[in-house]
Amino acid sequence: MRANASQVLANGLRTEFWDTYAAVNNRVADSRLSQVMNLSVGADNRDHDFGYFESSPHFDLWKRGGEITSKAMDSVSFNVPVYEWGRRVPWLKWDKDDDRTDSLMDVARQAGSSAAKLPERMFFDLIQNQTTILPAVPTAPDGAVMFATTAGGSARFGATSGNLLTGTTGVNAVNILSDFYTSLQQFMLFEDTEGQPLLGDDLMRQPFVIIHPVASTEAFEEAFLQKQQDGGSQASVSNVVADTAKRVTLWPSPRLDSVDTRDWYIFLGAPPKEPTFFLDREGVQEQTSLMEDNNSDLTRKSAEESIQWYSRSGAGIALPYGAIKVTVAS
């Protein structure tokens, strides 16, 4: 479909508002994404196989007079595809020439800059098990979705409820803090494939990223950022998160509100491995077809010009022991 330029061709058109949407800064990558998604995984094919060894055996009793016991290590493999992405913006040469705002090319190029949001859009598909942009959401290497209570017929990571917890009914600061500490306890209960504690005691000292619906912003800010006031004396009451020097980054996202305005996610801010990753095969490429370039039969025959972009990338779920989803009933 060509750009509808009829509204910006009138003689005497005032142009003070030409940047009504161009001035909106909504096509820039969010810096918080790098804390929960590995953005540095390269790719050189249309799909990639990944693999790793499971936990190596831990020490066991060596009975006197007997042999040291042996135990082989298992391994896991998984595949992540790469997809093609693109967008084309067409217009008629005559409309571009008569555009009173003289902004058609500048605004059209914002379609290309939207590629910066692809990793974020994929990430939210992964954590919500949705296909708003990905054609199919992959499972984690253990065969379960991103958040699950079980994997392979057993409790995920050896802990009842896995990394999918049922939170306290109702969204308020008290319940959020209670569920936050329940989540920390759950992280500490995770086991490796040999049944030993998976995450070390320093978990309590590392940063956390909490992604929550915009509708819950007040409750989350009250829980983690606000110094509480005693209703009678107006004296400041300590905030347990601040007082224990826990570093919590809040990420309110409207991408959650369309699904559920209560459920939220907690990520380790410095995990051994990020629970998701972006697979970058080919960066954004730009192509134009303009009448003066004389490089397209369609442009020469119809005076339809265009600008287009394409890239190749994918996204996958690593073993998500660094993330927990908290489901909250109304």
C-alpha positions as CSV (number, residue, x, y, z in Angstrom):
1,M,0.0,0.0,0.0
2,R,1.4,3.4,-0.9
3,A,1.6,6.2,1.6
4,N,-1.5,8.3,1.7
5,A,-0.1,11.7,1.0
6,S,-3.4,13.5,0.3
7,Q,-3.4,15.3,3.7
8,V,0.0,16.9,3.2
9,L,-0.2,18.2,-0.3
10,A,-2.5,21.2,0.2
11,N,-1.2,24.6,-0.8
12,G,-0.5,26.9,2.1
13,L,-0.2,23.9,4.5
14,R,1.3,24.8,7.9
15,T,4.1,22.4,8.8
16,E,4.8,23.1,12.5
17,F,3.4,19.7,13.4
18,W,5.1,17.6,10.7
19,D,6.9,15.6,13.4
20,T,3.8,14.7,15.4
21,Y,4.9,11.0,15.3
22,A,8.4,11.5,14.2
23,A,9.2,13.2,17.5
24,V,8.2,10.2,19.5
25,N,11.2,8.2,20.6
26,N,9.7,4.7,20.6
27,R,12.1,2.9,18.3
28,V,15.2,2.8,20.5
29,A,16.4,-0.3,22.2
30,D,15.7,-0.4,25.9
31,S,18.9,-0.6,27.9
32,R,17.3,-2.9,30.5
33,L,17.0,-5.6,27.9
34,S,20.7,-6.5,28.1
35,Q,20.3,-7.6,31.7
36,V,17.8,-10.3,30.9
37,M,18.7,-11.2,27.3
38,N,22.1,-12.1,25.8
39,L,22.4,-9.8,22.8
40,S,25.9,-10.9,21.6
41,V,25.2,-14.3,20.2
42,G,26.2,-14.3,16.5
43,A,24.8,-16.6,13.8
44,D,26.1,-17.7,10.4
45,N,23.3,-20.0,9.2
46,R,19.5,-20.2,8.9
47,D,19.3,-22.2,12.2
48,H,21.8,-23.2,14.9
49,D,22.2,-26.2,17.1
50,F,23.4,-25.6,20.6
51,G,24.4,-28.0,23.3
52,Y,25.9,-28.3,26.7
53,F,26.9,-30.9,29.3
54,E,24.7,-31.3,32.4
55,S,26.2,-30.9,35.8
56,S,29.3,-32.9,36.4
57,P,29.1,-35.5,39.3
58,H,29.8,-34.3,42.8
59,F,32.0,-36.2,45.3
60,D,30.7,-39.3,46.8
61,L,31.9,-41.8,49.5
62,W,34.8,-43.9,48.5
63,K,34.4,-47.1,50.5
64,R,37.7,-48.4,52.0
65,G,39.0,-51.3,49.9
66,G,36.6,-50.5,47.0
67,E,36.9,-48.6,43.8
68,I,36.0,-44.9,43.4
69,T,32.5,-44.8,42.0
70,S,32.0,-43.4,38.5
71,K,29.2,-41.6,36.9
72,A,28.9,-40.4,33.3
73,M,27.7,-37.0,32.4
74,D,24.7,-36.4,30.2
75,S,24.3,-33.7,27.6
76,V,21.5,-31.6,26.1
77,S,21.1,-30.1,22.6
78,F,18.5,-27.7,21.2
79,N,17.9,-25.8,17.9
80,V,17.0,-22.2,17.3
81,P,15.9,-20.9,13.8
82,V,16.7,-17.6,12.2
83,Y,13.9,-15.7,10.5
84,E,13.8,-13.0,7.9
85,W,12.4,-9.6,8.9
86,G,11.6,-6.6,6.7
87,R,9.4,-3.6,5.9
88,R,8.8,-1.6,2.8
89,V,7.3,1.9,2.5
90,P,6.1,3.0,-0.9
91,W,4.8,6.3,-2.3
92,L,4.3,8.0,-5.7
93,K,7.1,10.2,-6.9
94,W,4.5,13.0,-7.5
95,D,3.4,12.9,-3.9
96,K,7.0,13.1,-2.6
97,D,7.6,16.1,-4.9
98,D,4.5,17.8,-3.7
99,D,4.8,17.0,0.0
100,R,4.5,20.4,1.8
101,T,6.1,19.1,5.0
102,D,9.2,17.9,3.1
103,S,9.5,15.1,5.6
104,L,8.3,12.0,3.7
105,M,11.8,10.4,3.5
106,D,12.7,11.3,7.1
107,V,9.5,9.8,8.5
108,A,9.7,6.7,6.2
109,R,13.2,6.0,7.5
110,Q,11.8,5.5,10.9
111,A,10.4,2.2,9.7
112,G,14.0,1.0,9.4
113,S,15.0,2.3,12.9
114,S,12.2,0.1,14.3
115,A,14.5,-2.9,13.8
116,A,16.2,-1.8,17.1
117,K,13.0,-3.0,18.9
118,L,13.1,-6.5,17.4
119,P,15.0,-8.2,20.3
120,E,12.7,-6.7,22.8
121,R,9.6,-7.8,20.9
122,M,11.0,-11.3,20.6
123,F,11.9,-11.3,24.3
124,F,8.3,-10.6,25.4
125,D,7.1,-13.3,23.1
126,L,9.5,-15.7,24.8
127,I,8.5,-14.9,28.4
128,Q,4.7,-14.9,27.6
129,N,4.8,-17.9,25.3
130,Q,3.1,-15.9,22.6
131,T,3.5,-15.4,18.8
132,T,2.9,-11.6,18.4
133,I,6.0,-11.4,16.3
134,L,7.8,-14.8,16.4
135,P,6.1,-17.4,14.1
136,A,6.7,-20.0,16.8
137,V,7.9,-19.8,20.4
138,P,10.7,-22.2,21.2
139,T,10.9,-24.3,24.3
140,A,13.8,-24.2,26.7
141,P,16.6,-26.9,26.4
142,D,14.8,-29.0,29.1
143,G,11.7,-29.3,26.9
144,A,9.5,-27.0,28.9
145,V,8.3,-23.5,28.1
146,M,10.1,-20.5,29.6
147,F,8.2,-20.7,32.9
148,A,7.0,-24.1,34.1
149,T,6.5,-26.1,37.3
150,T,7.9,-29.3,35.8
151,A,10.2,-30.4,33.1
152,G,10.8,-33.9,31.8
153,G,8.2,-35.3,34.3
154,S,10.0,-33.9,37.3
155,A,10.0,-30.7,39.3
156,R,11.8,-28.2,37.3
157,F,15.3,-27.5,38.7
158,G,14.5,-29.9,41.5
159,A,12.2,-27.5,43.3
160,T,8.4,-27.8,43.7
161,S,6.7,-25.3,41.5
162,G,9.8,-24.9,39.4
163,N,10.2,-21.3,38.1
164,L,6.4,-20.6,37.9
165,L,5.1,-19.5,41.3
166,T,1.5,-18.7,42.4
167,G,1.6,-15.4,44.1
168,T,-0.5,-13.8,46.9
169,T,-3.9,-12.8,45.7
170,G,-4.2,-9.1,45.0
171,V,-1.7,-6.6,43.7
172,N,-0.4,-4.3,46.5
173,A,3.0,-3.5,48.1
174,V,2.7,-5.9,51.0
175,N,1.8,-8.9,48.7
176,I,4.5,-7.9,46.2
177,L,7.2,-7.9,48.8
178,S,6.0,-11.2,50.2
179,D,6.1,-12.8,46.7
180,F,9.5,-11.2,46.1
181,Y,11.0,-12.9,49.0
182,T,9.2,-16.2,48.2
183,S,10.9,-15.9,44.7
184,L,14.3,-15.4,46.3
185,Q,13.7,-18.5,48.4
186,Q,12.7,-20.4,45.3
187,F,15.9,-19.4,43.5
188,M,17.9,-20.8,46.5
189,L,16.0,-24.1,46.3
190,F,17.0,-24.7,42.6
191,E,19.2,-27.8,42.2
192,D,21.6,-28.8,39.5
193,T,21.2,-32.1,37.7
194,E,23.1,-33.9,40.5
195,G,20.7,-32.6,43.2
196,Q,23.0,-30.1,44.7
197,P,22.2,-26.4,45.2
198,L,22.4,-24.6,41.9
199,L,22.8,-21.0,42.8
200,G,25.3,-19.7,45.4
201,D,24.6,-17.7,48.5
202,D,25.8,-14.5,46.7
203,L,22.4,-14.6,44.9
204,M,21.0,-12.4,47.7
205,R,23.7,-9.8,47.0
206,Q,23.2,-9.5,43.2
207,P,20.8,-7.1,41.4
208,F,17.3,-8.1,40.3
209,V,15.2,-6.9,37.4
210,I,11.4,-7.0,37.9
211,I,9.2,-6.7,34.8
212,H,5.6,-5.9,35.6
213,P,2.5,-4.4,33.9
214,V,2.1,-0.7,33.8
215,A,-1.2,-1.0,35.7
216,S,0.8,-2.2,38.7
217,T,3.4,0.6,38.7
218,E,2.1,2.3,41.9
219,A,2.2,-0.9,43.9
220,F,5.7,-1.9,42.7
221,E,7.1,1.5,43.3
222,E,5.6,1.6,46.8
223,A,7.1,-1.8,47.5
224,F,10.6,-1.2,46.3
225,L,11.2,2.5,46.1
226,Q,9.1,4.3,48.6
227,K,10.1,5.0,52.2
228,Q,6.9,4.0,54.1
229,Q,5.4,6.5,56.6
230,D,3.9,5.6,59.9
231,G,0.3,6.7,59.8
232,G,0.3,8.2,63.3
233,S,3.7,9.9,63.8
234,Q,4.5,10.4,60.1
235,A,7.9,9.0,61.0
236,S,9.8,7.2,58.3
237,V,9.5,3.4,58.5
238,S,12.4,1.4,56.9
239,N,12.0,-0.2,53.5
240,V,13.3,-3.7,53.8
241,V,14.6,-3.9,50.3
242,A,16.5,-0.6,50.5
243,D,17.8,-1.4,54.0
244,T,19.2,-4.7,53.0
245,A,21.0,-3.0,50.0
246,K,19.2,-5.1,47.4
247,R,19.3,-3.5,44.0
248,V,16.0,-3.8,42.2
249,T,15.4,-2.4,38.7
250,L,11.7,-2.0,37.9
251,W,10.6,-2.3,34.3
252,P,7.0,-1.5,33.8
253,S,5.9,-2.6,30.3
254,P,2.7,-2.1,28.4
255,R,3.5,-5.3,26.5
256,L,2.2,-7.1,29.6
257,D,-1.0,-5.2,30.1
258,S,-2.6,-6.6,27.0
259,V,-2.3,-10.1,28.4
260,D,-2.6,-9.8,32.2
261,T,-2.4,-6.7,34.4
262,R,-1.3,-8.8,37.5
263,D,1.4,-11.4,36.7
264,W,5.0,-10.2,36.9
265,Y,8.6,-11.6,36.4
266,I,11.8,-11.5,38.4
267,F,15.2,-11.9,36.7
268,L,18.6,-12.3,38.3
269,G,20.4,-9.2,37.2
270,A,23.8,-11.0,37.0
271,P,23.0,-14.7,36.3
272,P,25.5,-17.3,35.3
273,K,23.7,-17.3,32.0
274,E,21.0,-15.0,30.7
275,P,17.7,-17.0,30.3
276,T,17.1,-15.7,26.8
277,F,19.2,-14.8,23.9
278,F,19.0,-12.9,20.5
279,L,20.5,-14.7,17.5
280,D,21.9,-12.1,15.1
281,R,22.4,-13.4,11.6
282,E,22.4,-10.3,9.5
283,G,22.1,-6.6,10.5
284,V,19.6,-4.2,9.0
285,Q,20.1,-3.5,5.2
286,E,18.5,-0.6,3.4
287,Q,17.4,-0.5,-0.2
288,T,15.7,2.3,-2.1
289,S,14.0,2.6,-5.5
290,L,13.8,6.2,-6.7
291,M,12.8,7.5,-10.1
292,E,16.2,9.3,-10.6
293,D,18.0,6.1,-9.8
294,N,16.4,4.3,-12.7
295,N,16.8,1.0,-10.9
296,S,13.4,-0.6,-10.9
297,D,10.9,-1.6,-13.6
298,L,8.0,-0.8,-11.2
299,T,9.3,2.6,-10.4
300,R,9.9,3.5,-14.1
301,K,6.5,2.2,-15.2
302,S,4.3,3.5,-12.3
303,A,6.3,6.3,-10.6
304,E,6.0,4.3,-7.4
305,E,9.1,4.9,-5.3
306,S,10.0,3.0,-2.1
307,I,12.4,2.4,0.6
308,Q,12.8,-0.9,2.3
309,W,14.8,-2.7,5.0
310,Y,15.5,-6.3,5.9
311,S,17.5,-8.3,8.5
312,R,17.8,-11.9,9.7
313,S,17.7,-12.9,13.3
314,G,16.0,-15.1,15.8
315,A,15.7,-15.6,19.6
316,G,15.8,-18.5,21.9
317,I,15.4,-19.6,25.5
318,A,18.5,-20.8,27.4
319,L,18.0,-22.9,30.6
320,P,15.9,-20.3,32.5
321,Y,17.1,-20.9,36.1
322,G,17.7,-17.1,36.3
323,A,14.0,-16.1,35.9
324,I,10.8,-16.7,37.8
325,K,7.2,-15.8,36.9
326,V,4.8,-14.9,39.6
327,T,1.1,-15.4,38.7
328,V,-1.4,-13.3,40.7
329,A,-5.1,-13.9,41.0
330,S,-7.5,-11.0,41.0
